[in-house]
């Protein structure tokens, strides 16, 4: 993570929270990644509080990956609301993360069409693709040297899911 250049990153992504919040957390995730799922669940309550009190704006950057297994999320990313409410977006993310082994098995090949059918038929999601956003995020990850998921950035601080919630809140408080 030491080669990541936070100054090269931008705020393109799914915006959750007050646009004028004093702290922006940029979060690079892939919805099939078990470590991203862990981060989502570990940080869910912390984010809910910090977004509710106007401290944080969370910018979710859905990172398409070509690695087998993770590539299933490239289709699922199209089903996350790009302009939804906080509650709506978190509910969709939770449904996707909690079913990731069903729609994205690591032990056999599913088609991306199968993933879309699962999103629509089983999860009841509606496609909300934004190819410009996806391309911008991929360009940004290349320019900034971001290769691993999850990667989170607050100012010049770069971290992953191994951070404790106490340390996460401490970084946010330092950034205010």
TIKOLZA-331434 format. One line per field, with one value per residue (C-alpha): x, y, z; residue in three letters; residue number from 1; chain. Coordinates in nm, 2 decimals, always signed. Layout:
<sites>
u	X / ...
v	Y / ...
w	Z / ...
residu	Ala / ...
num	NUM / ...
chaine	A / ...
</sites>
This chain:
<sites>
u	+0.00 / +0.30 / +0.31 / -0.05 / -0.07 / -0.37 / -0.32 / -0.40 / -0.74 / -1.07 / -1.42 / -1.59 / -1.81 / -2.13 / -2.18 / -2.32 / -2.36 / -2.37 / -2.18 / -2.04 / -1.92 / -1.57 / -1.42 / -1.43 / -1.36 / -1.28 / -1.35 / -1.23 / -1.42 / -1.52 / -1.86 / -1.73 / -1.43 / -1.47 / -1.24 / -1.46 / -1.76 / -1.58 / -1.51 / -1.87 / -2.00 / -1.73 / -1.78 / -2.15 / -2.25 / -1.95 / -2.05 / -2.42 / -2.33 / -2.07 / -2.29 / -2.60 / -2.42 / -2.27 / -1.91 / -1.84 / -1.91 / -1.84 / -1.74 / -1.78 / -1.57 / -1.68 / -1.35 / -1.39 / -1.13 / -1.05 / -0.93 / -1.14 / -1.42 / -1.38 / -1.49 / -1.84 / -1.88 / -1.82 / -2.18 / -2.31 / -2.17 / -2.42 / -2.70 / -2.59 / -2.79 / -2.56 / -2.78 / -2.99 / -3.05 / -2.80 / -3.05 / -3.14 / -2.78 / -2.66 / -2.96 / -2.86 / -2.49 / -2.58 / -2.81 / -2.53 / -2.25 / -2.46 / -2.53 / -2.19 / -2.11 / -2.44 / -2.40 / -2.03 / -1.90 / -1.53 / -1.53 / -1.70 / -1.77 / -2.09 / -2.16 / -2.20 / -2.55 / -2.62 / -2.50 / -2.74 / -3.03 / -2.95 / -2.95 / -3.28 / -3.46 / -3.35 / -3.24 / -3.50 / -3.25 / -3.27 / -2.98 / -2.83 / -2.51 / -2.28 / -2.00 / -1.85 / -1.81 / -1.66 / -1.41 / -1.31 / -1.26 / -1.05 / -0.84 / -0.80 / -0.69 / -0.42 / -0.30 / -0.30 / -0.14 / -0.44 / -0.44 / -0.58 / -0.92 / -1.05 / -0.84 / -0.97 / -0.83 / -0.88 / -0.66 / -0.31 / -0.40 / -0.43 / -0.56 / -0.75 / -1.00 / -0.75 / -0.79 / -1.00 / -1.31 / -1.14 / -0.84 / -1.08 / -1.27 / -0.94 / -0.83 / -1.16 / -1.12 / -0.77 / -0.90 / -1.17
v	+0.00 / +0.22 / +0.29 / +0.43 / +0.80 / +0.94 / +1.28 / +1.13 / +1.00 / +1.19 / +1.17 / +0.99 / +0.71 / +0.64 / +0.93 / +0.85 / +1.12 / +1.50 / +1.66 / +1.92 / +1.66 / +1.76 / +1.41 / +1.21 / +0.84 / +0.69 / +0.32 / +0.09 / -0.24 / -0.54 / -0.69 / -1.05 / -1.00 / -1.16 / -0.90 / -0.62 / -0.80 / -0.82 / -0.44 / -0.36 / -0.55 / -0.44 / -0.07 / -0.06 / +0.08 / +0.32 / +0.46 / +0.49 / +0.71 / +0.92 / +0.98 / +1.05 / +1.32 / +1.48 / +1.40 / +1.17 / +1.14 / +0.79 / +0.75 / +0.39 / +0.30 / -0.03 / -0.17 / -0.42 / -0.69 / -0.96 / -1.22 / -1.53 / -1.52 / -1.15 / -1.09 / -1.19 / -0.86 / -0.67 / -0.76 / -0.72 / -0.37 / -0.25 / -0.32 / -0.09 / +0.23 / +0.51 / +0.79 / +0.61 / +0.71 / +0.60 / +0.34 / +0.21 / +0.18 / +0.01 / -0.24 / -0.33 / -0.37 / -0.59 / -0.82 / -0.85 / -0.91 / -1.16 / -1.37 / -1.34 / -1.71 / -1.79 / -1.56 / -1.57 / -1.92 / -1.96 / -2.33 / -2.33 / -2.10 / -1.90 / -1.66 / -1.29 / -1.34 / -1.58 / -1.31 / -1.06 / -1.31 / -1.37 / -0.99 / -0.94 / -1.26 / -1.35 / -1.02 / -0.81 / -0.55 / -0.31 / -0.24 / +0.10 / +0.08 / +0.38 / +0.29 / +0.64 / +0.60 / +0.25 / +0.37 / +0.67 / +0.45 / +0.20 / +0.49 / +0.63 / +0.30 / +0.27 / +0.63 / +0.61 / +0.26 / +0.10 / -0.27 / -0.44 / -0.45 / -0.32 / +0.00 / +0.30 / +0.65 / +0.94 / +1.24 / +1.09 / +0.79 / +0.46 / +0.14 / -0.18 / -0.40 / -0.49 / -0.15 / -0.15 / +0.06 / +0.27 / +0.34 / +0.42 / +0.67 / +0.82 / +0.88 / +1.05 / +1.27 / +1.37 / +1.46 / +1.70
w	+0.00 / +0.03 / -0.35 / -0.36 / -0.44 / -0.26 / -0.42 / -0.76 / -0.65 / -0.70 / -0.57 / -0.86 / -0.72 / -0.54 / -0.29 / +0.05 / +0.31 / +0.31 / +0.02 / +0.26 / +0.52 / +0.65 / +0.59 / +0.27 / +0.28 / -0.06 / -0.06 / -0.34 / -0.33 / -0.54 / -0.43 / -0.47 / -0.24 / +0.10 / +0.26 / +0.12 / +0.27 / +0.60 / +0.59 / +0.49 / +0.80 / +1.04 / +0.94 / +0.89 / +1.23 / +1.24 / +0.89 / +0.99 / +1.29 / +1.11 / +0.80 / +1.02 / +1.21 / +0.90 / +0.97 / +0.67 / +0.31 / +0.19 / -0.18 / -0.29 / -0.59 / -0.74 / -0.87 / -1.16 / -1.15 / -1.41 / -1.16 / -1.17 / -0.91 / -0.85 / -1.22 / -1.12 / -0.94 / -1.27 / -1.36 / -1.01 / -0.98 / -1.24 / -0.99 / -0.71 / -0.71 / -0.83 / -0.69 / -0.42 / -0.07 / +0.20 / +0.33 / -0.01 / -0.12 / +0.20 / +0.18 / -0.18 / -0.08 / +0.21 / +0.00 / -0.26 / +0.00 / +0.20 / -0.11 / -0.28 / -0.27 / -0.44 / -0.74 / -0.76 / -0.69 / -0.69 / -0.77 / -1.11 / -1.40 / -1.41 / -1.69 / -1.62 / -1.76 / -1.47 / -1.23 / -1.38 / -1.37 / -1.00 / -0.93 / -1.10 / -1.03 / -0.68 / -0.53 / -0.72 / -0.82 / -1.11 / -1.34 / -1.28 / -1.49 / -1.53 / -1.77 / -1.75 / -1.37 / -1.41 / -1.67 / -1.45 / -1.15 / -1.35 / -1.49 / -1.14 / -0.98 / -1.25 / -1.21 / -0.83 / -0.80 / -0.64 / -0.71 / -0.40 / -0.25 / -0.02 / -0.02 / +0.18 / +0.17 / +0.41 / +0.30 / +0.28 / +0.49 / +0.31 / +0.49 / +0.44 / +0.62 / +0.90 / +1.06 / +1.39 / +1.40 / +1.68 / +1.46 / +1.17 / +1.38 / +1.50 / +1.14 / +1.07 / +1.38 / +1.28 / +0.93 / +1.06
residu	Unk / Unk / Unk / Unk / Unk / Unk / Unk / Unk / Unk / Unk / Unk / Unk / Unk / Unk / Unk / Unk / Unk / Unk / Unk / Unk / Unk / Unk / Unk / Unk / Unk / Unk / Unk / Unk / Unk / Unk / Unk / Unk / Unk / Unk / Unk / Unk / Unk / Unk / Unk / Unk / Unk / Unk / Unk / Unk / Unk / Unk / Unk / Unk / Unk / Unk / Unk / Unk / Unk / Unk / Unk / Unk / Unk / Unk / Unk / Unk / Unk / Unk / Unk / Unk / Unk / Unk / Unk / Unk / Unk / Unk / Unk / Unk / Unk / Unk / Unk / Unk / Unk / Unk / Unk / Unk / Unk / Unk / Unk / Unk / Unk / Unk / Unk / Unk / Unk / Unk / Unk / Unk / Unk / Unk / Unk / Unk / Unk / Unk / Unk / Unk / Unk / Unk / Unk / Unk / Unk / Unk / Unk / Unk / Unk / Unk / Unk / Unk / Unk / Unk / Unk / Unk / Unk / Unk / Unk / Unk / Unk / Unk / Unk / Unk / Unk / Unk / Unk / Unk / Unk / Unk / Unk / Unk / Unk / Unk / Unk / Unk / Unk / Unk / Unk / Unk / Unk / Unk / Unk / Unk / Unk / Unk / Unk / Unk / Unk / Unk / Unk / Unk / Unk / Unk / Unk / Unk / Unk / Unk / Unk / Unk / Unk / Unk / Unk / Unk / Unk / Unk / Unk / Unk / Unk / Unk / Unk / Unk / Unk / Unk / Unk / Unk
num	1 / 2 / 3 / 4 / 5 / 6 / 7 / 8 / 9 / 10 / 11 / 12 / 13 / 14 / 15 / 16 / 17 / 18 / 19 / 20 / 21 / 22 / 23 / 24 / 25 / 26 / 27 / 28 / 29 / 30 / 31 / 32 / 33 / 34 / 35 / 36 / 37 / 38 / 39 / 40 / 41 / 42 / 43 / 44 / 45 / 46 / 47 / 48 / 49 / 50 / 51 / 52 / 53 / 54 / 55 / 56 / 57 / 58 / 59 / 60 / 61 / 62 / 63 / 64 / 65 / 66 / 67 / 68 / 69 / 70 / 71 / 72 / 73 / 74 / 75 / 76 / 77 / 78 / 79 / 80 / 81 / 82 / 83 / 84 / 85 / 86 / 87 / 88 / 89 / 90 / 91 / 92 / 93 / 94 / 95 / 96 / 97 / 98 / 99 / 100 / 101 / 102 / 103 / 104 / 105 / 106 / 107 / 108 / 109 / 110 / 111 / 112 / 113 / 114 / 115 / 116 / 117 / 118 / 119 / 120 / 121 / 122 / 123 / 124 / 125 / 126 / 127 / 128 / 129 / 130 / 131 / 132 / 133 / 134 / 135 / 136 / 137 / 138 / 139 / 140 / 141 / 142 / 143 / 144 / 145 / 146 / 147 / 148 / 149 / 150 / 151 / 152 / 153 / 154 / 155 / 156 / 157 / 158 / 159 / 160 / 161 / 162 / 163 / 164 / 165 / 166 / 167 / 168 / 169 / 170 / 171 / 172 / 173 / 174 / 175 / 176
chaine	A / A / A / A / A / A / A / A / A / A / A / A / A / A / A / A / A / A / A / A / A / A / A / A / A / A / A / A / A / A / A / A / A / A / A / A / A / A / A / A / A / A / A / A / A / A / A / A / A / A / A / A / A / A / A / A / A / A / A / A / A / A / A / A / A / A / A / A / A / A / A / A / A / A / A / A / A / A / A / A / A / A / A / A / A / A / A / A / A / A / A / A / A / A / A / A / A / A / A / A / A / A / A / A / A / A / A / A / A / A / A / A / A / A / A / A / A / A / A / A / A / A / A / A / A / A / A / A / A / A / A / A / A / A / A / A / A / A / A / A / A / A / A / A / A / A / A / A / A / A / A / A / A / A / A / A / A / A / A / A / A / A / A / A / A / A / A / A / A / A / A / A / A / A / A / A
</sites>
